[in-house]
Amino acid sequence: MMNMMNQMASFLAEAIARIFSPNDDAYPNVGVQPFSGEVFDGDLELKW
């Protein structure tokens, strides 16, 4: 019973540490990407 309580406390402590730790994302700073496709006008008719 004590082992299960220790594991649960460890699990919660790790989750809290991950939530409040500094961000570790390594995404490049590329900014907004321009849209180069066609705009959907809403008048799509499906013919089966």
N, CA, C and O atoms as a GROMACS GRO file, in nm:
protein
  192
    1MET      N    1   0.082  -0.118   0.000
    1MET     CA    2   0.000   0.000   0.000
    1MET      C    3   0.087   0.127   0.000
    1MET      O    4   0.058   0.223  -0.071
    2MET      N    5   0.192   0.126   0.079
    2MET     CA    6   0.282   0.242   0.085
    2MET      C    7   0.356   0.261  -0.047
    2MET      O    8   0.379   0.374  -0.089
    3ASN      N    9   0.392   0.150  -0.112
    3ASN     CA   10   0.462   0.159  -0.241
    3ASN      C   11   0.371   0.224  -0.345
    3ASN      O   12   0.416   0.307  -0.424
    4MET      N   13   0.243   0.187  -0.345
    4MET     CA   14   0.149   0.245  -0.440
    4MET      C   15   0.131   0.395  -0.413
    4MET      O   16   0.122   0.474  -0.508
    5MET      N   17   0.126   0.434  -0.288
    5MET     CA   18   0.114   0.576  -0.254
    5MET      C   19   0.238   0.653  -0.297
    5MET      O   20   0.228   0.766  -0.345
    6ASN      N   21   0.356   0.594  -0.279
    6ASN     CA   22   0.481   0.658  -0.322
    6ASN      C   23   0.485   0.675  -0.473
    6ASN      O   24   0.528   0.778  -0.524
    7GLN      N   25   0.440   0.572  -0.546
    7GLN     CA   26   0.439   0.581  -0.692
    7GLN      C   27   0.342   0.689  -0.740
    7GLN      O   28   0.372   0.764  -0.833
    8MET      N   29   0.225   0.698  -0.675
    8MET     CA   30   0.127   0.799  -0.712
    8MET      C   31   0.180   0.939  -0.682
    8MET      O   32   0.161   1.031  -0.762
    9ALA      N   33   0.244   0.957  -0.569
    9ALA     CA   34   0.301   1.087  -0.534
    9ALA      C   35   0.411   1.124  -0.633
    9ALA      O   36   0.422   1.240  -0.672
   10SER      N   37   0.492   1.029  -0.671
   10SER     CA   38   0.598   1.054  -0.768
   10SER      C   39   0.540   1.094  -0.904
   10SER      O   40   0.588   1.186  -0.969
   11PHE      N   41   0.435   1.023  -0.945
   11PHE     CA   42   0.370   1.052  -1.072
   11PHE      C   43   0.316   1.195  -1.072
   11PHE      O   44   0.336   1.269  -1.168
   12LEU      N   45   0.248   1.234  -0.965
   12LEU     CA   46   0.192   1.369  -0.957
   12LEU      C   47   0.302   1.474  -0.951
   12LEU      O   48   0.289   1.580  -1.013
   13ALA      N   49   0.409   1.447  -0.878
   13ALA     CA   50   0.519   1.543  -0.868
   13ALA      C   51   0.585   1.564  -1.004
   13ALA      O   52   0.620   1.676  -1.039
   14GLU      N   53   0.603   1.457  -1.081
   14GLU     CA   54   0.663   1.469  -1.214
   14GLU      C   55   0.571   1.549  -1.307
   14GLU      O   56   0.619   1.629  -1.388
   15ALA      N   57   0.440   1.526  -1.296
   15ALA     CA   58   0.345   1.599  -1.381
   15ALA      C   59   0.347   1.748  -1.347
   15ALA      O   60   0.348   1.832  -1.438
   16ILE      N   61   0.349   1.782  -1.220
   16ILE     CA   62   0.352   1.922  -1.179
   16ILE      C   63   0.483   1.987  -1.222
   16ILE      O   64   0.484   2.102  -1.266
   17ALA      N   65   0.593   1.914  -1.210
   17ALA     CA   66   0.723   1.968  -1.252
   17ALA      C   67   0.724   1.993  -1.402
   17ALA      O   68   0.781   2.093  -1.447
   18ARG      N   69   0.663   1.906  -1.480
   18ARG     CA   70   0.660   1.924  -1.626
   18ARG      C   71   0.573   2.043  -1.664
   18ARG      O   72   0.607   2.118  -1.756
   19ILE      N   73   0.461   2.062  -1.594
   19ILE     CA   74   0.372   2.173  -1.626
   19ILE      C   75   0.440   2.307  -1.599
   19ILE      O   76   0.429   2.399  -1.680
   20PHE      N   77   0.511   2.318  -1.488
   20PHE     CA   78   0.569   2.446  -1.448
   20PHE      C   79   0.716   2.462  -1.486
   20PHE      O   80   0.779   2.560  -1.444
   21SER      N   81   0.772   2.370  -1.562
   21SER     CA   82   0.911   2.383  -1.605
   21SER      C   83   0.919   2.476  -1.727
   21SER      O   84   0.817   2.498  -1.793
   22PRO      N   85   1.036   2.529  -1.758
   22PRO     CA   86   1.050   2.615  -1.876
   22PRO      C   87   1.019   2.538  -2.004
   22PRO      O   88   1.033   2.415  -2.009
   23ASN      N   89   0.976   2.609  -2.104
   23ASN     CA   90   0.941   2.550  -2.232
   23ASN      C   91   1.064   2.490  -2.298
   23ASN      O   92   1.169   2.555  -2.305
   24ASP      N   93   1.053   2.366  -2.346
   24ASP     CA   94   1.168   2.300  -2.411
   24ASP      C   95   1.142   2.273  -2.559
   24ASP      O   96   1.208   2.187  -2.618
   25ASP      N   97   1.048   2.345  -2.620
   25ASP     CA   98   1.022   2.329  -2.762
   25ASP      C   99   1.140   2.384  -2.842
   25ASP      O  100   1.198   2.487  -2.805
   26ALA      N  101   1.174   2.317  -2.950
   26ALA     CA  102   1.286   2.360  -3.033
   26ALA      C  103   1.237   2.397  -3.174
   26ALA      O  104   1.301   2.363  -3.273
   27TYR      N  105   1.124   2.466  -3.181
   27TYR     CA  106   1.072   2.505  -3.311
   27TYR      C  107   1.144   2.628  -3.362
   27TYR      O  108   1.176   2.718  -3.284
   28PRO      N  109   1.172   2.635  -3.493
   28PRO     CA  110   1.238   2.754  -3.547
   28PRO      C  111   1.141   2.872  -3.550
   28PRO      O  112   1.020   2.854  -3.564
   29ASN      N  113   1.194   2.992  -3.537
   29ASN     CA  114   1.113   3.113  -3.544
   29ASN      C  115   1.097   3.154  -3.689
   29ASN      O  116   1.179   3.229  -3.742
   30VAL      N  117   0.991   3.104  -3.756
   30VAL     CA  118   0.972   3.131  -3.897
   30VAL      C  119   0.862   3.232  -3.924
   30VAL      O  120   0.855   3.287  -4.034
   31GLY      N  121   0.775   3.257  -3.828
   31GLY     CA  122   0.668   3.354  -3.847
   31GLY      C  123   0.550   3.295  -3.922
   31GLY      O  124   0.536   3.173  -3.934
   32VAL      N  125   0.465   3.384  -3.972
   32VAL     CA  126   0.343   3.345  -4.041
   32VAL      C  127   0.377   3.305  -4.184
   32VAL      O  128   0.453   3.374  -4.252
   33GLN      N  129   0.321   3.194  -4.229
   33GLN     CA  130   0.344   3.148  -4.365
   33GLN      C  131   0.231   3.197  -4.455
   33GLN      O  132   0.114   3.188  -4.417
   34PRO      N  133   0.263   3.248  -4.574
   34PRO     CA  134   0.158   3.296  -4.664
   34PRO      C  135   0.078   3.180  -4.723
   34PRO      O  136   0.131   3.071  -4.745
   35PHE      N  137  -0.050   3.203  -4.748
   35PHE     CA  138  -0.137   3.103  -4.809
   35PHE      C  139  -0.127   3.115  -4.960
   35PHE      O  140  -0.146   3.223  -5.015
   36SER      N  141  -0.097   3.004  -5.027
   36SER     CA  142  -0.082   3.009  -5.172
   36SER      C  143  -0.179   2.916  -5.243
   36SER      O  144  -0.152   2.874  -5.355
   37GLY      N  145  -0.290   2.883  -5.181
   37GLY     CA  146  -0.388   2.794  -5.242
   37GLY      C  147  -0.508   2.871  -5.294
   37GLY      O  148  -0.504   2.993  -5.307
   38GLU      N  149  -0.614   2.798  -5.322
   38GLU     CA  150  -0.737   2.859  -5.370
   38GLU      C  151  -0.834   2.875  -5.255
   38GLU      O  152  -0.844   2.786  -5.170
   39VAL      N  153  -0.904   2.986  -5.251
   39VAL     CA  154  -1.000   3.012  -5.145
   39VAL      C  155  -1.129   2.938  -5.176
   39VAL      O  156  -1.178   2.942  -5.289
   40PHE      N  157  -1.186   2.870  -5.077
   40PHE     CA  158  -1.313   2.798  -5.092
   40PHE      C  159  -1.427   2.898  -5.089
   40PHE      O  160  -1.439   2.976  -4.995
   41ASP      N  161  -1.510   2.898  -5.193
   41ASP     CA  162  -1.618   2.997  -5.201
   41ASP      C  163  -1.750   2.947  -5.144
   41ASP      O  164  -1.844   3.025  -5.134
   42GLY      N  165  -1.761   2.822  -5.107
   42GLY     CA  166  -1.881   2.770  -5.044
   42GLY      C  167  -1.985   2.716  -5.140
   42GLY      O  168  -2.086   2.662  -5.095
   43ASP      N  169  -1.964   2.728  -5.268
   43ASP     CA  170  -2.060   2.680  -5.367
   43ASP      C  171  -2.016   2.547  -5.428
   43ASP      O  172  -2.010   2.532  -5.550
   44LEU      N  173  -1.985   2.453  -5.342
   44LEU     CA  174  -1.939   2.322  -5.389
   44LEU      C  175  -2.058   2.231  -5.412
   44LEU      O  176  -2.140   2.213  -5.323
   45GLU      N  177  -2.068   2.174  -5.531
   45GLU     CA  178  -2.177   2.083  -5.563
   45GLU      C  179  -2.117   1.946  -5.591
   45GLU      O  180  -2.032   1.930  -5.679
   46LEU      N  181  -2.161   1.848  -5.515
   46LEU     CA  182  -2.111   1.712  -5.533
   46LEU      C  183  -2.199   1.637  -5.631
   46LEU      O  184  -2.321   1.633  -5.615
   47LYS      N  185  -2.138   1.580  -5.732
   47LYS     CA  186  -2.212   1.499  -5.830
   47LYS      C  187  -2.163   1.357  -5.819
   47LYS      O  188  -2.048   1.326  -5.848
   48TRP      N  189  -2.253   1.270  -5.777
   48TRP     CA  190  -2.216   1.129  -5.757
   48TRP      C  191  -2.245   1.051  -5.879
   48TRP      O  192  -2.221   0.930  -5.883
   0.00000   0.00000   0.00000
